[in-house]
Amino acid sequence: MSSTKKDYSRPLDIKHGVVDMGHGAGGRAAAQLIRELFVAAFDNEWLAQGNDGAVFTPPPLPPGARLVLATDGHVVSPLFFPGGDVGCLSVHGTVNDLAMSGATPLYLTASFILEEGFPLADLQRIVRSMAAAARDAGVPIVTGDTKVVERGKGDGVFIATTGLGVVPPGVDTGGANARPGDVLLLSGTVGDHGVAVLSKRASLEFETTIVSDTAALHTLVAAMLQAAPGGVRVLRDPTRGGLATTLNEIARQSGVGMLLDEAAIPVLPQVDAACELLGLDPLYVANEGKLVAICAPEAAAAVLAAMHAHPLGRAAARIGTVVQDAHGFVQMDTRFGGRRVVDWLSGEQLPRIC
């Protein structure tokens, strides 16, 4: 019986190499993968400590400020799609979870589940995408973990990220704060991410490229909160289940109803056409760079103006109002003059979308 001993004294062969079980065994191979691939991309003073956790001194918190912690798993298929990949998506997803609490994101952690045989070149591409997204957001990845599973027991790469942020004093954007008479604002077009991923998964060809909207929304949120202190009651990013499911969640939390104007909800023509072709409703398709804001009526104009002034809110629109409804129904006035209930998503319309 013969065996081939690998030489881990040489640099990683990124171009031709693949993940092997040694990369998850905690020995020399694992240390090499972490050093040459992960630390090289994420490099910062906390990672440079080389410990199992990041030790840091948090910034001083003003009276009334609170910490918020958010975690998210990312299992999107395919890993690369028009406009993004699982790497930048994993950063944006957790940054946005913090932002929807009104928080300023401070730090991220990342955990990788890698499948044996996954190409190192693809892994490097994902890690570099994460690093770029974290740098652009100004939120460092300060610690993490890597595990390897046997070939056939994973799907390339799964990434879990956790984020820590600070909510300023006086900010409360939880889902239970909506009140009858409040205004519903949407930061842009819906359905872009889900259709972009599906087009790649199904090898669909459209006349124009549909790209994911994946983006970090914390600077947009900061501008909105500054424009109308105390006027933004609820923030939520409509990811899995789309806009419809998100609004139903808020309606249940707040014990109110919603009335939408279909004509006011922005949808790109190519996304609308793709959804019609595939039998999908864009209201239920995932987004990764949009938010819903529920504002006090007197604050709505200022918040909408702040959204329009930000690159990620130029297509923002007023899409409806919060109404009194003991049943918590979300309803919509249609383009044809009727009214219909926009119910919860039943089942999973598009699995593995984020």
SULJOLIN-V864299 format. One record per residue. N is the residue number from 1. SS is DSSP state (a for helix, b for strand, c for the rest). OMEGA is omega as a letter, one per 30 degrees, with the letter a starting at -180 (NA if undefined). NEAR is the number of other C-alpha atoms within 10 Angstrom. Layout:
<<N:SS:OMEGA:NEAR> <N:SS:OMEGA:NEAR>>
This chain:
<<1:c:a:2> <2:c:l:4> <3:c:l:5> <4:c:l:5> <5:c:a:6> <6:c:a:9> <7:c:a:10> <8:c:l:13> <9:c:l:9> <10:c:l:8> <11:c:l:10> <12:c:l:17> <13:c:a:10> <14:c:a:16> <15:c:a:11> <16:c:a:9> <17:c:l:13> <18:b:l:19> <19:c:l:24> <20:c:a:21> <21:a:l:19> <22:a:a:16> <23:a:l:21> <24:a:a:22> <25:c:l:14> <26:c:a:12> <27:c:a:10> <28:a:a:15> <29:a:l:21> <30:a:l:20> <31:a:l:16> <32:a:l:18> <33:a:a:21> <34:a:a:17> <35:a:a:15> <36:a:a:14> <37:a:a:20> <38:a:a:19> <39:a:l:20> <40:a:a:15> <41:a:a:18> <42:a:a:22> <43:c:l:15> <44:c:a:14> <45:c:a:12> <46:c:l:17> <47:a:a:20> <48:a:l:14> <49:a:l:13> <50:c:a:12> <51:c:l:10> <52:c:l:10> <53:c:l:14> <54:c:l:18> <55:c:a:12> <56:c:l:9> <57:c:a:6> <58:c:l:9> <59:c:l:8> <60:c:a:7> <61:c:l:13> <62:c:l:10> <63:c:l:8> <64:c:l:10> <65:c:a:15> <66:b:l:15> <67:b:l:15> <68:b:a:18> <69:b:a:17> <70:b:l:18> <71:b:a:17> <72:b:l:17> <73:b:a:17> <74:b:a:21> <75:c:a:18> <76:c:l:21> <77:c:g:21> <78:c:a:18> <79:c:l:23> <80:b:a:17> <81:b:a:20> <82:c:l:16> <83:c:a:17> <84:b:a:20> <85:b:a:22> <86:a:a:24> <87:a:l:26> <88:a:l:22> <89:a:a:27> <90:a:l:28> <91:a:a:33> <92:a:a:24> <93:a:a:28> <94:a:l:25> <95:a:a:32> <96:a:l:26> <97:a:l:26> <98:a:a:27> <99:a:a:29> <100:c:l:24> <101:c:a:25> <102:c:a:27> <103:b:l:27> <104:b:a:22> <105:b:a:25> <106:b:a:20> <107:b:l:20> <108:b:l:23> <109:b:a:20> <110:b:l:21> <111:b:a:16> <112:b:l:17> <113:b:a:18> <114:b:l:26> <115:b:l:24> <116:c:a:24> <117:c:a:17> <118:c:a:19> <119:b:l:17> <120:a:l:20> <121:a:l:17> <122:a:l:17> <123:a:l:20> <124:a:l:19> <125:a:l:15> <126:a:a:22> <127:a:l:21> <128:a:l:19> <129:a:l:21> <130:a:a:24> <131:a:l:24> <132:a:l:17> <133:a:l:21> <134:a:l:23> <135:a:a:13> <136:a:l:11> <137:a:a:19> <138:c:a:12> <139:c:a:20> <140:b:l:24> <141:b:a:27> <142:b:l:23> <143:b:a:24> <144:b:a:19> <145:b:l:15> <146:b:l:18> <147:b:l:17> <148:b:l:24> <149:b:a:18> <150:c:l:12> <151:c:l:16> <152:c:a:10> <153:c:l:11> <154:c:l:15> <155:c:l:18> <156:c:a:23> <157:b:l:22> <158:b:a:21> <159:b:l:21> <160:b:l:19> <161:b:l:22> <162:b:a:24> <163:b:l:25> <164:b:l:20> <165:b:a:23> <166:b:l:22> <167:b:a:21> <168:c:l:18> <169:c:l:12> <170:c:a:11> <171:c:l:19> <172:c:a:20> <173:c:a:25> <174:c:a:18> <175:c:a:21> <176:c:a:17> <177:c:a:20> <178:c:a:29> <179:c:l:21> <180:c:a:17> <181:c:l:15> <182:c:a:24> <183:b:l:26> <184:b:l:24> <185:b:l:24> <186:b:a:27> <187:c:l:25> <188:c:a:25> <189:c:a:21> <190:c:l:30> <191:c:a:32> <192:a:a:27> <193:a:a:28> <194:a:a:31> <195:a:l:28> <196:a:l:23> <197:a:a:29> <198:a:a:20> <199:a:l:19> <200:a:a:17> <201:a:a:15> <202:c:a:9> <203:c:a:9> <204:c:l:10> <205:c:l:11> <206:c:a:12> <207:c:l:6> <208:c:a:8> <209:c:l:13> <210:c:a:24> <211:c:l:18> <212:c:l:23> <213:c:a:24> <214:c:a:21> <215:c:l:22> <216:c:a:26> <217:c:a:25> <218:a:l:22> <219:a:l:15> <220:a:l:20> <221:a:l:27> <222:a:l:15> <223:a:l:16> <224:a:a:24> <225:a:l:20> <226:a:a:14> <227:a:a:20> <228:c:a:19> <229:c:a:12> <230:c:a:15> <231:c:l:23> <232:b:a:29> <233:b:a:22> <234:b:l:24> <235:b:l:25> <236:b:l:25> <237:c:a:24> <238:c:a:25> <239:c:a:24> <240:c:a:23> <241:c:l:23> <242:a:a:24> <243:a:a:27> <244:a:a:21> <245:a:l:23> <246:a:a:22> <247:a:l:26> <248:a:l:22> <249:a:a:18> <250:a:l:24> <251:a:l:26> <252:a:a:17> <253:a:a:15> <254:a:a:18> <255:c:a:20> <256:c:l:23> <257:b:l:24> <258:b:l:27> <259:b:a:22> <260:b:l:23> <261:b:a:16> <262:a:a:18> <263:a:a:13> <264:a:a:15> <265:c:a:19> <266:c:l:19> <267:c:l:18> <268:c:a:15> <269:a:a:10> <270:a:l:16> <271:a:l:24> <272:a:a:19> <273:a:l:15> <274:a:l:23> <275:a:l:18> <276:a:l:12> <277:a:a:9> <278:a:l:11> <279:c:a:9> <280:c:l:17> <281:c:a:15> <282:a:l:26> <283:a:a:22> <284:a:a:27> <285:c:a:26> <286:c:l:29> <287:c:l:30> <288:c:l:27> <289:c:l:26> <290:c:l:28> <291:c:l:27> <292:b:l:23> <293:b:l:26> <294:b:a:29> <295:b:l:30> <296:c:a:23> <297:c:a:15> <298:c:a:12> <299:c:a:20> <300:a:a:23> <301:a:a:17> <302:a:l:17> <303:a:l:26> <304:a:l:24> <305:a:l:17> <306:a:l:22> <307:a:a:25> <308:a:a:18> <309:c:a:15> <310:c:a:17> <311:c:a:10> <312:c:a:20> <313:c:a:23> <314:c:l:15> <315:c:a:17> <316:c:a:25> <317:b:l:21> <318:b:a:21> <319:b:l:19> <320:b:a:23> <321:b:l:20> <322:b:a:22> <323:b:l:22> <324:c:l:15> <325:c:a:14> <326:c:a:11> <327:c:l:11> <328:c:a:20> <329:c:l:22> <330:b:a:26> <331:b:a:21> <332:b:l:19> <333:b:a:16> <334:c:l:14> <335:c:a:11> <336:c:l:8> <337:c:l:7> <338:c:l:8> <339:b:l:15> <340:b:l:12> <341:b:l:13> <342:c:a:20> <343:c:l:14> <344:c:l:17> <345:c:l:17> <346:c:a:9> <347:c:a:8> <348:c:a:11> <349:c:a:17> <350:c:a:17> <351:c:l:13> <352:c:a:15> <353:c:a:25> <354:c:NA:25>>
